[in-house]
Amino acid sequence: MTAQLGYHFLTTHWLSSSRFNQLSPTLDISTAVVSIKKSGAIMKFSRAGYLLVVGYTTVSVVHTTKSLFSTLLSSPVKDIIPPFSSSPLRIAKETWDPGLSRPLDSGVKSDHHHRVQLSSGELLGSYLADNSNGSSGSFSHDTGLLRSTSVDDVLFSKAFATSMRPSQVVPYFYRATGPFSEDEVTITSIITSDRLDVFARLVERYQGPISVTFHVKNSTQQQVSQILDYLQKIVTASETVVRFADIHLVLDSFDRQFNTWRNIARLFARTNFVMMLDIDFYLCTDFRLTLRNNPWVRAKLEEGLSAFVIPAFEYTDPRQEKGFSTFPTTKQDLLSKIKAGTISMFHASWKPGHNSTDYPKFYNAPAGDVYKVTTYQSAYEPYVIFKKAGPPWCEERFVGYGGNKAACLFEMYLSGMNYYVLADHFIIHQKHLYEESARRTERKYNRKIYASFKEEVCFRYLRSYRDTGRLNTTRARNAISECRKLKPIRMGAPQLLGD
């Protein structure tokens, strides 16, 4: 029918066209008929082509549909489209709907969400058995977990692209029972097996959400299992840890990937705000009182361009540190110990690390005061509270001691964030041994990396501000003032400084 209508249209159109009318008047009707017949032949050929295309399309649709239904019937849907709740890179902020409060496909068999029936060694072995790509050959467990690996592996390789690899990351190896409110502050930190007692102390003291990365070095199955069994004892011995602590396991052969571990703890925090804290600090005061009672501070946090500093202190003589139970818990008590010379600013021997806090101003600040950091410099590395989403993540190329946390704070500053000090609050460092030989070597190496990093990040932010028309705005002010100090930027890209 379609072909017939097309034939009729073509015939009528051709006969009435100017081309037909411009033919010689002596042209007889037989010539016209011959031309029309030729057009008819062309239309028959077009009809055949049309039918061929329709037939091919029909066969393709049938074949595709058959393949799709065959796949759906032979494989679980979750293997084709992994559920959103199982994605390791989701920003896990959900408030605690009982239907969502379960481990992230970690294989944990539990009652009341958290009580582990498998030993930690068996759990990790099961996890690695299904997720091994040959990088964790020291484990040979048979037990399998029904878990999609390809999506997780690709996402993690992208999320931590500059970290040392291979590395096995298990989000929510232990998952807190909560409940948490989204507007709470999650303390994010990193721990190793020798700091588990300090970790438990922090959880008991804070009584709020905590997200920690727990690193275990991949040595032998027996050693890893022993460490994880010890972790299980720490967790199950405390209802407070069960309620408040999310523990994310990292298993690899690399020591001190501090910024990677910080990013993991922040990524899987389940509230809108986080505090970046080293595990060895004791919370002497409750900074949440200021956050709740000061609308200006709250608004600044919500805005996402402010970070709030909790000043850090330590005992001047470690032998005078009698244990956390004797630490001052009021600012008045702290000031009396400072006056007596018992306590001083943290790492007073390396003043650039914390002196931008302006400790004399802190000492004299009235109750309730919050003041802005006005003398920032690139070695500044305070402990800060900020909005989880928005600020830059820590640069992961730093491995070992030196420069890692300062790099986090430097990029935050260049992004337009400002630092404010909560003058009613403070934390105190709890003494522990350092690996001094490793510290000396790694600091020397990271000092060179940090110098290059500052130039790179300055160029990136200044160019971004220029290309988005924000170079002359207050948002770019921090980057311009700080990057102007770098000779390669002054000499190589003065146009980016507004010069």
C-alpha positions as CSV (number, residue, x, y, z in Angstrom):
1,M,0.0,0.0,0.0
2,T,2.8,2.4,0.9
3,A,4.7,1.6,-2.3
4,Q,1.5,2.2,-4.3
5,L,0.8,5.6,-2.8
6,G,4.5,6.5,-3.3
7,Y,4.2,5.4,-7.0
8,H,1.0,7.5,-7.5
9,F,2.5,10.6,-5.8
10,L,5.7,10.4,-7.9
11,T,3.8,9.9,-11.1
12,T,1.4,12.8,-10.4
13,H,4.2,15.1,-9.2
14,W,6.5,14.4,-12.1
15,L,3.7,15.0,-14.7
16,S,2.8,18.3,-13.1
17,S,6.4,19.5,-12.7
18,S,8.0,22.3,-14.6
19,R,10.5,19.8,-16.0
20,F,7.7,17.9,-17.7
21,N,6.0,21.0,-18.9
22,Q,9.2,22.3,-20.4
23,L,9.5,19.3,-22.7
24,S,9.4,19.9,-26.4
25,P,5.8,20.4,-27.7
26,T,6.5,17.8,-30.3
27,L,7.1,15.2,-27.6
28,D,4.4,12.6,-28.1
29,I,2.5,10.8,-25.3
30,S,4.5,7.6,-25.8
31,T,7.7,9.2,-24.7
32,A,5.9,10.4,-21.5
33,V,4.6,6.9,-20.9
34,V,8.1,5.4,-21.2
35,S,9.5,7.9,-18.7
36,I,6.7,7.1,-16.2
37,K,7.4,3.4,-16.6
38,K,11.1,4.1,-15.8
39,S,10.0,5.9,-12.6
40,G,7.8,3.0,-11.7
41,A,10.8,0.7,-11.9
42,I,12.8,3.0,-9.6
43,M,9.9,2.9,-7.1
44,K,9.8,-0.9,-7.1
45,F,13.5,-0.9,-6.3
46,S,12.9,1.6,-3.5
47,R,10.2,-0.6,-2.1
48,A,12.5,-3.6,-2.1
49,G,15.1,-1.6,-0.2
50,Y,12.5,-0.4,2.3
51,L,11.3,-4.0,3.0
52,L,15.0,-5.1,3.4
53,V,15.6,-2.4,6.1
54,V,12.4,-3.2,7.9
55,G,13.2,-6.9,8.0
56,Y,16.7,-6.3,9.3
57,T,15.4,-4.0,12.1
58,T,12.8,-6.6,13.1
59,V,15.4,-9.4,13.4
60,S,17.7,-7.1,15.4
61,V,15.1,-6.2,17.9
62,V,14.0,-9.8,18.4
63,H,17.6,-10.9,18.9
64,T,18.4,-8.2,21.4
65,T,15.2,-8.8,23.4
66,K,15.9,-12.5,23.5
67,S,19.5,-11.9,24.7
68,L,18.3,-9.4,27.4
69,F,15.7,-11.8,28.8
70,S,18.2,-14.7,28.7
71,T,20.6,-12.6,30.8
72,L,18.0,-11.6,33.3
73,L,16.8,-15.1,33.7
74,S,20.2,-16.6,34.2
75,S,21.9,-13.9,36.5
76,P,20.7,-12.1,39.6
77,V,19.7,-8.5,38.7
78,K,22.1,-7.1,41.4
79,D,25.0,-8.6,39.3
80,I,23.9,-6.5,36.3
81,I,23.0,-3.3,38.1
82,P,24.7,-3.2,41.5
83,P,22.3,-1.7,44.1
84,F,23.0,2.0,44.9
85,S,23.3,1.2,48.6
86,S,26.2,-1.2,47.9
87,S,28.3,1.3,46.0
88,P,31.5,1.9,48.0
89,L,31.8,5.5,46.9
90,R,28.3,6.6,47.9
91,I,28.4,9.5,50.4
92,A,26.9,7.5,53.2
93,K,24.9,10.1,55.0
94,E,21.6,8.3,55.6
95,T,20.0,8.7,58.9
96,W,19.4,5.4,60.6
97,D,16.5,3.8,58.9
98,P,16.6,0.3,60.3
99,G,16.3,-1.0,56.8
100,L,19.5,0.7,55.8
101,S,21.6,0.0,58.9
102,R,23.5,-3.0,57.8
103,P,27.2,-3.7,56.8
104,L,28.1,-2.8,53.3
105,D,28.0,-6.3,51.8
106,S,30.9,-7.1,54.0
107,G,29.8,-10.7,54.7
108,V,29.3,-10.0,58.4
109,K,26.6,-12.2,59.9
110,S,25.1,-10.3,62.7
111,D,22.3,-9.8,65.1
112,H,21.6,-6.2,66.2
113,H,23.6,-5.1,63.1
114,H,27.0,-5.5,64.7
115,R,27.5,-8.7,66.6
116,V,30.0,-10.7,64.4
117,Q,29.6,-14.5,64.4
118,L,32.5,-15.2,62.0
119,S,36.0,-14.5,63.4
120,S,37.6,-11.4,61.8
121,G,40.2,-13.6,60.1
122,E,37.5,-15.8,58.5
123,L,35.6,-12.7,57.5
124,L,38.5,-11.0,55.8
125,G,39.5,-14.3,54.2
126,S,36.1,-14.7,52.8
127,Y,36.1,-11.2,51.5
128,L,39.5,-11.6,49.8
129,A,38.6,-15.0,48.3
130,D,35.9,-13.3,46.2
131,N,37.8,-10.1,45.6
132,S,41.3,-11.2,45.0
133,N,43.1,-10.3,41.8
134,G,46.3,-12.0,42.8
135,S,47.6,-9.1,44.9
136,S,46.8,-10.8,48.2
137,G,48.3,-14.2,47.6
138,S,49.0,-14.9,51.2
139,F,45.4,-15.6,51.8
140,S,43.8,-18.9,50.6
141,H,40.4,-19.1,52.1
142,D,37.7,-21.0,50.2
143,T,34.6,-19.3,51.5
144,G,32.9,-17.1,49.0
145,L,30.8,-14.0,49.3
146,L,28.2,-13.2,46.8
147,R,29.5,-9.7,45.9
148,S,30.0,-7.8,42.8
149,T,33.7,-6.9,42.5
150,S,34.3,-5.2,39.2
151,V,32.4,-2.0,39.9
152,D,34.0,-1.6,43.4
153,D,37.5,-2.2,42.1
154,V,37.2,0.3,39.3
155,L,35.6,3.0,41.5
156,F,38.3,2.5,44.2
157,S,41.1,2.6,41.7
158,K,39.8,5.9,40.5
159,A,39.0,7.4,43.9
160,F,42.5,6.6,45.2
161,A,44.3,6.8,41.9
162,T,47.5,8.4,43.3
163,S,47.8,6.1,46.3
164,M,50.2,3.2,46.5
165,R,48.7,0.0,45.2
166,P,47.6,-2.8,45.4
167,S,45.5,-2.1,48.5
168,Q,42.4,-3.8,49.8
169,V,39.7,-1.5,51.2
170,V,36.8,-2.8,53.2
171,P,34.3,0.0,54.1
172,Y,32.4,-0.5,57.3
173,F,34.4,-3.6,58.4
174,Y,32.5,-2.8,61.6
175,R,29.5,-0.5,61.3
176,A,28.1,1.5,64.2
177,T,24.5,0.9,65.2
178,G,23.8,4.6,65.8
179,P,21.5,6.3,65.4
180,F,23.2,9.5,64.1
181,S,21.7,12.8,63.0
182,E,23.0,14.3,59.8
183,D,23.9,17.6,61.5
184,E,26.3,16.0,63.9
185,V,30.1,16.1,63.6
186,T,31.9,12.9,62.9
187,I,35.4,12.6,64.1
188,T,37.6,11.1,61.4
189,S,40.9,9.5,62.2
190,I,43.4,6.8,61.4
191,I,44.5,3.9,63.6
192,T,46.9,1.0,63.6
193,S,47.0,-2.0,65.9
194,D,49.2,-0.4,68.5
195,R,46.7,2.5,69.0
196,L,43.5,0.6,69.6
197,D,43.4,1.4,73.3
198,V,43.6,5.1,72.5
199,F,40.9,4.7,69.9
200,A,38.6,3.1,72.4
201,R,39.3,5.9,74.9
202,L,38.4,8.5,72.2
203,V,35.1,6.8,71.5
204,E,34.2,6.7,75.2
205,R,35.1,10.3,75.6
206,Y,33.3,11.7,72.6
207,Q,30.1,9.7,72.7
208,G,29.4,10.7,69.1
209,P,29.9,9.4,65.6
210,I,33.5,8.4,64.7
211,S,34.8,7.1,61.4
212,V,38.3,5.6,61.4
213,T,40.5,3.9,58.9
214,F,42.2,0.8,60.4
215,H,45.4,-0.2,58.6
216,V,46.7,-3.7,58.8
217,K,49.9,-4.6,57.1
218,N,49.6,-7.6,54.8
219,S,52.2,-9.9,56.1
220,T,50.9,-13.4,56.9
221,Q,47.5,-14.8,57.3
222,Q,48.2,-15.7,60.9
223,Q,49.4,-12.2,61.9
224,V,46.5,-10.5,60.1
225,S,44.0,-12.8,61.8
226,Q,45.5,-12.1,65.2
227,I,45.3,-8.4,64.7
228,L,41.7,-8.6,63.5
229,D,40.8,-10.8,66.4
230,Y,42.2,-8.2,68.8
231,L,40.2,-5.6,67.0
232,Q,37.1,-7.7,67.5
233,K,37.8,-7.9,71.2
234,I,38.1,-4.1,71.5
235,V,34.9,-3.6,69.6
236,T,32.7,-6.2,71.4
237,A,34.0,-5.2,74.8
238,S,32.4,-1.7,74.6
239,E,28.8,-0.9,73.8
240,T,29.9,2.6,73.2
241,V,32.3,1.5,70.4
242,V,29.5,-0.7,69.0
243,R,27.1,2.3,68.9
244,F,29.4,5.0,67.6
245,A,32.4,3.7,65.7
246,D,32.5,2.9,61.9
247,I,35.8,1.1,61.2
248,H,37.0,0.8,57.6
249,L,39.7,-1.8,57.0
250,V,42.7,-1.2,54.7
251,L,44.9,-4.2,54.1
252,D,48.2,-3.7,52.1
253,S,52.0,-3.7,52.3
254,F,52.5,0.1,52.7
255,D,53.1,2.0,55.9
256,R,51.9,5.5,56.7
257,Q,49.7,6.4,53.7
258,F,48.2,8.9,56.1
259,N,46.3,11.1,53.6
260,T,44.8,8.1,51.8
261,W,43.6,6.8,55.1
262,R,42.2,10.3,56.1
263,N,40.2,10.4,52.9
264,I,38.7,7.0,53.4
265,A,37.6,7.9,56.9
266,R,36.0,11.2,55.6
267,L,34.5,9.5,52.6
268,F,32.5,7.0,54.7
269,A,31.6,9.4,57.5
270,R,27.8,9.5,57.7
271,T,27.1,13.1,58.9
272,N,27.3,16.4,57.1
273,F,30.3,17.7,59.2
274,V,33.6,16.1,60.1
275,M,36.6,16.8,62.4
276,M,40.0,15.8,61.1
277,L,41.8,14.6,64.3
278,D,44.9,12.4,65.1
279,I,43.9,9.5,67.2
280,D,46.4,10.4,70.0
281,F,44.5,13.5,71.1
282,Y,42.2,13.7,74.1
283,L,39.1,15.8,73.9
284,C,39.3,18.0,77.0
285,T,36.1,20.0,76.2
286,D,33.0,19.5,74.2
287,F,33.2,21.7,71.2
288,R,29.7,20.7,70.1
289,L,28.3,23.1,72.7
290,T,29.6,26.0,70.7
291,L,28.4,24.6,67.4
292,R,24.9,24.2,68.9
293,N,24.6,27.4,70.7
294,N,26.3,29.8,68.3
295,P,24.2,30.5,65.2
296,W,27.0,32.4,63.4
297,V,29.3,29.4,63.8
298,R,26.6,27.0,62.6
299,A,25.9,29.2,59.6
300,K,29.6,29.3,58.6
301,L,29.8,25.6,58.8
302,E,26.7,25.1,56.6
303,E,28.2,27.6,54.1
304,G,31.2,25.2,53.6
305,L,33.9,27.9,53.4
306,S,35.0,27.9,57.0
307,A,36.9,25.4,59.2
308,F,37.0,25.7,63.0
309,V,40.3,25.1,64.8
310,I,40.5,23.4,68.2
311,P,43.9,24.5,69.7
312,A,46.3,21.7,70.5
313,F,48.6,21.3,73.5
314,E,51.0,18.9,75.0
315,Y,52.9,18.3,78.3
316,T,56.3,20.0,78.1
317,D,57.9,17.0,79.9
318,P,56.3,13.7,79.0
319,R,57.2,12.4,82.5
320,Q,54.7,14.9,84.0
321,E,51.9,13.4,82.0
322,K,50.1,11.2,84.5
323,G,47.4,9.9,82.2
324,F,44.4,11.4,80.5
325,S,42.3,11.3,83.8
326,T,44.5,14.2,85.1
327,F,44.2,16.3,82.0
328,P,42.6,19.8,82.4
329,T,39.0,19.9,81.3
330,T,38.4,23.7,81.7
331,K,40.2,26.6,80.1
332,Q,40.9,28.1,83.5
333,D,42.7,24.9,84.6
334,L,44.6,24.8,81.3
335,L,45.8,28.3,81.7
336,S,47.1,27.6,85.2
337,K,49.1,24.7,83.9
338,I,50.5,26.8,81.0
339,K,51.5,29.5,83.5
340,A,53.3,26.8,85.6
341,G,55.1,25.6,82.5
342,T,53.6,22.1,82.7
343,I,51.7,22.4,79.3
344,S,52.5,24.3,76.2
345,M,51.3,24.6,72.6
346,F,51.6,21.3,70.6
347,H,55.0,20.9,68.9
348,A,56.4,24.1,70.2
349,S,59.8,23.1,68.7
350,W,58.2,23.4,65.3
351,K,56.2,26.6,65.6
352,P,55.1,26.9,62.0
353,G,52.9,23.9,62.5
354,H,50.5,25.6,64.9
355,N,51.5,29.2,65.6
356,S,49.0,30.6,63.2
357,T,46.4,29.7,65.8
358,D,47.9,32.7,67.8
359,Y,48.2,31.2,71.2
360,P,48.6,34.5,73.1
361,K,45.2,35.6,71.6
362,F,43.7,32.3,72.7
363,Y,44.9,32.7,76.2
364,N,43.3,36.2,76.5
365,A,40.2,35.5,74.6
366,P,36.9,36.0,76.5
367,A,34.5,33.2,77.0
368,G,32.6,32.3,73.9
369,D,35.0,34.1,71.6
370,V,35.6,32.9,68.0
371,Y,38.4,34.6,66.2
372,K,39.8,34.4,62.6
373,V,43.2,33.1,61.8
374,T,44.9,36.1,60.1
375,T,48.6,35.0,59.9
376,Y,48.2,31.8,57.8
377,Q,51.4,30.1,56.5
378,S,51.8,27.0,54.5
379,A,53.1,24.7,57.3
380,Y,50.0,25.3,59.4
381,E,48.4,22.0,60.3
382,P,45.7,22.5,63.0
383,Y,42.9,20.1,63.9
384,V,39.7,21.4,62.2
385,I,36.0,20.9,62.0
386,F,34.4,21.5,58.5
387,K,31.7,20.5,56.1
388,K,32.2,17.1,54.7
389,A,31.1,17.8,51.1
390,G,32.8,20.6,49.2
391,P,36.3,21.2,50.6
392,P,39.2,19.6,48.8
393,W,40.4,16.1,49.7
394,C,43.9,15.4,51.1
395,E,46.6,15.0,48.5
396,E,47.5,11.3,48.5
397,R,51.0,11.4,47.0
398,F,52.4,12.0,50.5
399,V,53.5,8.8,52.1
400,G,55.1,8.9,55.5
401,Y,55.8,11.6,58.0
402,G,56.0,15.3,57.1
403,G,53.9,17.6,55.0
404,N,50.8,15.4,54.7
405,K,48.4,17.2,56.9
406,A,49.8,20.6,56.0
407,A,49.0,19.8,52.4
408,C,45.4,19.1,53.3
409,L,45.1,22.5,55.0
410,F,47.0,24.4,52.3
411,E,44.7,23.3,49.5
412,M,41.6,24.0,51.7
413,Y,43.0,27.5,52.2
414,L,43.6,28.1,48.5
415,S,40.1,26.9,47.7
416,G,38.7,29.9,49.6
417,M,38.2,28.5,53.1
418,N,39.1,30.6,56.2
419,Y,40.1,29.3,59.6
420,Y,38.5,30.3,62.9
421,V,39.6,29.4,66.4
422,L,37.1,28.2,69.0
423,A,38.6,30.0,72.0
424,D,36.7,27.9,74.7
425,H,38.0,24.6,73.6
426,F,41.3,22.6,73.4
427,I,42.8,19.1,73.0
428,I,45.9,17.6,74.5
429,H,48.3,15.1,72.9
430,Q,48.9,11.8,74.7
431,K,52.5,10.8,74.5
432,H,53.7,7.8,72.4
433,L,56.9,6.7,70.7
434,Y,57.7,7.8,67.2
435,E,59.8,5.9,64.6
436,E,62.4,8.6,64.7
437,S,64.6,7.2,61.9
438,A,61.7,6.9,59.6
439,R,60.5,10.4,60.5
440,R,63.8,12.0,59.6
441,T,64.0,10.2,56.2
442,E,60.4,10.7,55.3
443,R,60.3,14.3,56.3
444,K,63.3,15.1,54.0
445,Y,61.6,13.4,51.1
446,N,58.2,14.9,51.7
447,R,59.6,18.4,52.0
448,K,60.6,18.2,48.3
449,I,57.2,16.8,47.4
450,Y,55.4,19.6,49.3
451,A,57.4,22.3,47.5
452,S,56.4,20.9,44.1
453,F,52.8,20.4,45.3
454,K,52.4,24.0,46.4
455,E,53.4,25.2,43.0
456,E,51.1,22.8,41.2
457,V,48.1,23.5,43.3
458,C,48.7,27.3,43.2
459,F,48.8,27.2,39.4
460,R,45.6,25.1,39.3
461,Y,43.6,27.2,41.6
462,L,44.7,30.6,40.1
463,R,43.9,29.4,36.6
464,S,40.6,28.1,37.7
465,Y,39.7,31.4,39.3
466,R,40.8,33.3,36.2
467,D,38.9,31.1,33.8
468,T,35.7,31.3,35.8
469,G,35.9,35.0,36.2
470,R,36.6,34.9,40.0
471,L,40.2,36.0,40.1
472,N,39.3,39.4,41.5
473,T,36.8,38.1,44.0
474,T,37.2,37.5,47.8
475,R,37.1,33.8,47.0
476,A,40.5,34.0,45.3
477,R,42.1,36.2,47.9
478,N,43.7,33.4,49.9
479,A,45.2,31.8,46.8
480,I,46.6,35.1,45.5
481,S,48.2,36.1,48.8
482,E,49.7,32.7,49.4
483,C,50.8,31.9,45.9
484,R,52.5,35.2,45.5
485,K,55.1,34.0,48.0
486,L,56.3,31.3,45.5
487,K,59.0,32.6,43.1
488,P,58.0,30.2,40.2
489,I,54.5,31.5,40.3
490,R,55.6,35.2,40.4
491,M,58.1,34.7,37.6
492,G,56.2,32.2,35.4
493,A,52.6,33.3,35.7
494,P,52.3,36.9,37.0
495,Q,49.1,37.3,35.0
496,L,47.4,34.8,37.4
497,L,48.2,37.1,40.3
498,G,46.4,40.1,38.9
499,D,49.8,41.8,38.2
